[in-house]
């Protein structure tokens, strides 16, 4: 079984801002945005960079817009 963390991108609301959290090779980074639109655009680009395949469609705080 592979114990290596997977790369991921998520968006959550934090203190009146939108936080994009990026898990890459076990390291987490975070970027704050004032609008959800900017956060989603940034997150979509990061997702594409980390996972060069289609963005999954899901409910909630997905990065697909």
Secondary structure as the mmCIF struct_conf table of DSSP 4:
data_model
#
loop_
_struct_conf.conf_type_id
_struct_conf.id
_struct_conf.beg_label_comp_id
_struct_conf.beg_label_asym_id
_struct_conf.beg_label_seq_id
_struct_conf.end_label_comp_id
_struct_conf.end_label_asym_id
_struct_conf.end_label_seq_id
BEND BEND1 UNK A 4 UNK A 4
HELX_LH_PP_P HELX_LH_PP_P1 UNK A 5 UNK A 7
STRN STRN1 UNK A 8 UNK A 14
TURN_TY1_P TURN_TY1_P1 UNK A 15 UNK A 16
STRN STRN2 UNK A 17 UNK A 24
TURN_TY1_P TURN_TY1_P2 UNK A 25 UNK A 26
STRN STRN3 UNK A 27 UNK A 33
BEND BEND2 UNK A 34 UNK A 35
HELX_RH_AL_P HELX_RH_AL_P1 UNK A 36 UNK A 50
BEND BEND3 UNK A 53 UNK A 53
HELX_LH_PP_P HELX_LH_PP_P2 UNK A 54 UNK A 57
BEND BEND4 UNK A 59 UNK A 61
BEND BEND5 UNK A 63 UNK A 63
#
